[in-house]
Amino acid sequence: MRQIKIGNTNFSASAIAFGIMRMNKLSVDEAVKALETAHDTGINFIDSSDIYGHGKSEEIFGEALEKSSLSRDDFYIQSKTGIFEDESQNFKTTRYDFSKEHIIKSVDGILSRMKIDYLDSLLLHRPDALMDPAEIAAAFDELQKDGKVRHFGVSNFNPMQVELLQAGLSQKLLINQLQLSVMHTGPIDFNIHTNMTDARSIDHDRGVLDYSRLHNMTVQAWSPFQYGQIEGNFIGNPMFPEVNDVLQKLADKKGVSKNAIAAAWILRHPAIGQVIIGTMTPEHIVDSAKGAGVSLTAQEWYDIYLAAGNDLP
């Protein structure tokens, strides 16, 4: 498994990360199998959030880790906070909450559910329009001082939001987690269509990929096999015959699955450090993880990009 550096640290992590969003649907024994399979492929990075399965995913993870042959030290464990689900409204998201009280309470809950003493990194899940950098800084300082969180980052933030938050922090923001896949290429389209007037030339993300490279932030790609705003899986989907045909031809050529090629396509971009896979099926974990070992030529990368319905100006 290819290793990458997280931000400006010396910590090496697998280029494929294991996301546990769907772990709440597994029994503990099934979760043990998924964790051990991920570890056997070389994955040493776990990604979570306090809202996954309304907390149940982290509970199952904690029980599975305890029951497995693995230990806390086998993984870099990351979770996210900031999305407030109202239990009285059937867990409807009613606000984003970056208050010190919510952040600290959330981390305590995460640690309890996952049965661990600290997080390697904590990300703020989605931008809070009311965020106060000073209050976030107070929460981060306390969590770091108490040994509950080692590093910090963000998810779905644009560069100006990162700048605003970073200006108030004593810690360096190491990570930005963004949606990116063969069929979700907005941040890439903008760069290719610079100085054009078509729809793909619109910069929805304020140059987030270039910003991340300049500031040594690790970009983690979530939903790597989804199209649209997580409308569904494009791999093997008859709605997308052309891209599946190109993925299959490359998969046959390189002796891996289409999932591995789709993951390798993301990792071929110089701004992307990690791909977060969310499958809980052991054989799919193995297949997808092989993407970290696949090398694509520039032409192969562009062939996939064009087959996905994109164009070049």
C-alpha positions in Angstrom: 0.0 0.0 0.0 1.4 3.4 -1.0 2.0 5.7 1.9 1.5 9.5 2.0 2.4 12.2 4.5 -0.4 13.8 6.3 -0.1 17.6 5.9 3.2 18.9 7.2 3.7 16.0 9.7 6.0 13.1 9.5 3.1 10.6 9.9 2.8 8.2 7.1 -0.7 7.0 6.2 -2.2 4.7 3.5 -3.3 6.4 0.3 -6.6 4.5 0.7 -8.5 5.3 3.9 -11.4 3.2 5.3 -14.5 5.2 5.9 -16.9 3.6 8.5 -20.1 5.6 7.6 -22.0 2.3 6.8 -20.6 0.3 9.7 -23.8 0.7 11.7 -25.4 -1.8 9.2 -23.0 -4.6 10.3 -22.9 -7.0 13.1 -19.8 -6.8 15.4 -18.4 -9.9 13.8 -18.9 -8.5 10.3 -17.2 -5.3 11.3 -14.3 -7.3 12.7 -13.9 -9.0 9.3 -14.1 -5.6 7.5 -11.5 -4.0 9.8 -9.1 -6.9 9.6 -9.5 -7.1 5.8 -8.8 -3.4 5.5 -5.7 -3.8 7.7 -4.5 -6.8 5.7 -4.6 -4.7 2.5 -2.3 -2.1 4.1 -5.0 0.4 5.1 -4.0 2.1 8.3 -6.4 5.1 8.2 -9.9 5.2 9.6 -12.3 8.0 8.8 -15.5 8.6 10.7 -18.0 11.2 11.9 -20.1 11.6 15.0 -23.3 11.5 12.8 -22.6 8.3 11.0 -25.4 6.0 11.8 -26.4 8.6 14.4 -23.3 7.4 16.4 -24.0 3.7 15.9 -21.2 3.3 13.4 -18.6 4.4 15.9 -20.1 2.1 18.6 -19.8 -0.9 16.2 -16.3 0.2 15.3 -15.3 0.4 19.0 -16.7 -3.1 19.8 -15.1 -4.5 16.6 -11.7 -3.1 17.3 -11.8 -4.5 20.8 -12.9 -7.9 19.6 -10.5 -8.0 16.6 -6.8 -9.1 16.5 -5.9 -5.4 16.0 -5.0 -2.6 18.4 -5.5 1.1 18.6 -2.0 1.6 17.4 -2.6 -0.1 14.1 -4.6 2.8 12.8 -4.6 6.6 12.4 -8.2 7.3 13.5 -10.0 10.4 12.4 -13.6 11.7 13.0 -15.6 14.8 12.2 -18.0 17.0 14.1 -20.1 20.1 13.6 -23.3 18.8 12.1 -26.1 19.0 14.7 -28.8 16.3 14.4 -32.0 16.9 16.4 -32.9 13.6 17.9 -36.4 14.9 18.7 -36.9 15.5 14.9 -35.8 12.0 13.8 -32.2 13.1 13.6 -32.9 15.9 11.1 -29.9 18.3 10.6 -31.1 21.6 12.0 -27.9 23.5 12.2 -24.1 23.4 12.0 -22.5 24.0 15.4 -18.9 25.0 15.9 -19.4 26.2 19.5 -16.7 25.2 22.0 -19.3 23.3 24.0 -20.5 21.3 21.1 -17.0 20.4 19.8 -15.8 19.2 23.1 -18.9 17.3 23.9 -18.8 15.7 20.5 -15.2 14.5 20.9 -16.0 13.0 24.3 -18.8 11.1 22.7 -16.7 9.9 19.8 -13.9 8.7 22.1 -16.5 6.9 24.3 -18.2 5.2 21.4 -15.0 4.2 19.7 -13.4 3.0 23.0 -10.2 4.9 22.4 -8.3 7.6 24.4 -7.6 10.0 21.6 -8.2 10.9 17.9 -5.3 11.4 15.6 -7.3 14.1 13.8 -10.6 15.9 14.1 -12.2 17.6 11.2 -15.0 20.3 11.2 -17.5 18.5 9.0 -19.2 21.4 7.0 -18.7 25.2 7.2 -20.8 26.9 9.9 -21.9 30.3 8.8 -21.7 31.5 12.4 -18.3 30.1 13.1 -16.1 32.1 15.6 -12.4 31.3 15.0 -11.6 32.3 18.6 -14.1 29.9 20.1 -13.0 27.1 17.8 -9.4 27.8 18.8 -10.3 27.6 22.5 -11.9 24.2 21.8 -8.9 22.9 19.8 -6.4 24.1 22.4 -8.3 22.4 25.2 -8.7 19.1 23.3 -5.0 19.1 22.4 -3.9 20.0 25.9 -6.0 17.2 27.3 -4.5 14.7 24.9 -7.9 14.0 23.2 -7.0 15.2 19.7 -3.6 15.4 18.1 -4.3 17.1 14.8 -7.0 19.1 13.2 -8.5 19.8 9.7 -11.7 20.6 7.9 -14.1 19.1 5.4 -15.9 20.8 2.5 -14.3 24.2 3.2 -13.2 26.6 0.5 -9.8 28.4 0.7 -11.2 31.6 2.3 -12.9 29.7 5.0 -9.7 27.8 5.7 -7.8 31.2 5.8 -10.4 32.7 8.2 -10.2 29.7 10.6 -6.4 29.3 10.3 -5.8 32.9 11.3 -7.3 32.2 14.8 -5.6 28.8 15.4 -2.3 27.8 17.0 -2.5 24.5 15.2 -1.9 24.0 11.5 -5.0 22.7 9.6 -3.6 19.6 7.9 -6.6 18.1 6.0 -9.5 19.2 3.8 -11.9 16.4 2.9 -13.8 17.0 -0.4 -16.2 15.1 -2.6 -14.3 14.0 -5.8 -14.8 11.1 -8.2 -14.6 10.4 -11.9 -18.2 11.6 -12.1 -17.8 14.5 -9.7 -15.0 16.7 -11.1 -16.0 20.3 -10.4 -12.8 21.4 -8.8 -10.8 19.9 -11.7 -13.1 21.2 -14.5 -12.6 24.8 -13.4 -8.8 24.6 -13.7 -9.0 23.0 -17.2 -11.6 25.6 -18.4 -9.7 28.7 -17.2 -10.4 31.8 -19.4 -13.5 30.2 -20.8 -17.1 31.2 -20.5 -18.8 27.8 -20.4 -20.4 26.3 -17.3 -17.3 24.3 -16.4 -15.3 27.5 -16.2 -17.3 28.6 -13.1 -15.2 28.3 -9.9 -17.5 26.9 -7.3 -14.7 26.1 -4.9 -12.3 29.1 -5.1 -9.4 27.1 -6.4 -9.4 24.7 -3.5 -7.1 22.1 -5.1 -4.4 24.5 -6.0 -4.7 26.2 -2.6 -4.3 22.8 -0.9 -1.1 22.1 -2.8 0.3 25.5 -2.0 -0.5 25.1 1.7 0.5 21.5 2.1 -3.0 20.4 3.1 -3.8 16.7 2.5 -7.0 16.4 0.3 -9.1 13.4 1.1 -11.6 12.4 -1.6 -14.9 11.1 -0.3 -17.6 9.2 -2.3 -15.0 8.1 -4.9 -17.5 5.9 -6.7 -20.6 8.1 -6.6 -22.1 10.4 -9.2 -23.8 13.8 -8.6 -24.4 14.7 -5.0 -24.1 11.0 -3.9 -27.1 10.0 -6.1 -25.7 6.5 -6.6 -22.7 4.4 -7.7 -21.6 4.9 -11.3 -19.4 1.8 -11.5 -21.3 -0.9 -13.4 -24.3 1.5 -13.8 -25.9 1.3 -17.2 -26.5 5.0 -17.1 -22.8 5.5 -17.8 -21.8 3.0 -20.5 -18.9 5.0 -21.9 -16.9 5.6 -18.7 -17.6 2.0 -17.6 -16.2 0.7 -20.9 -13.0 2.7 -20.5 -12.6 1.7 -16.8 -13.1 -2.0 -17.8 -10.5 -1.8 -20.6 -8.0 -0.3 -18.2 -8.9 -2.8 -15.4 -8.3 -5.7 -17.8 -5.0 -4.2 -18.9 -3.8 -3.7 -15.4 -5.3 -6.8 -13.8 -7.5 -5.0 -11.2 -11.1 -4.0 -10.8 -12.9 -1.0 -12.2 -13.1 0.3 -8.6 -9.3 0.2 -8.4 -9.0 2.2 -11.6 -11.5 4.8 -10.4 -9.5 5.2 -7.2 -6.2 5.3 -9.1 -7.7 8.1 -11.3 -8.3 10.3 -8.2 -4.9 9.6 -6.8 -3.2 10.5 -10.1 -4.1 14.1 -9.5 -1.2 15.8 -7.7 -3.5 17.6 -5.2 -5.2 14.4 -3.9 -3.5 12.5 -1.0 -6.1 9.9 0.0 -9.2 8.2 -1.3 -11.8 7.2 1.3 -13.6 4.0 0.5 -16.8 3.2 2.3 -17.6 -0.3 1.2 -18.1 -2.8 4.0 -17.8 -5.9 1.8 -14.4 -7.5 2.3 -13.8 -8.4 -1.4 -14.7 -4.9 -2.5 -12.3 -3.5 0.2 -9.5 -5.6 -1.3 -10.4 -4.6 -4.9 -10.6 -0.9 -4.2 -7.4 -0.8 -2.1 -5.5 -2.1 -5.1 -6.0 1.4 -6.7 -3.2 2.8 -4.6 -0.8 0.5 -6.5 -2.1 1.3 -10.0 -0.2 3.8 -12.2 -2.1 5.7 -14.9 -0.4 7.5 -17.7 -1.5 11.1 -18.5 -3.4 9.8 -21.6 -5.2 7.1 -19.6 -6.2 9.8 -17.0 -7.6 12.0 -19.7 -9.3 9.1 -21.5 -11.3 8.5 -18.3 -12.0 12.1 -17.8 -13.4 12.5 -21.3 -15.4 9.2 -21.1 -17.1 10.6 -18.0 -18.7 13.3 -20.2 -16.2 16.1 -19.8 -14.6 18.0 -22.5 -11.4 19.9 -23.3 -11.6 23.6 -24.4 
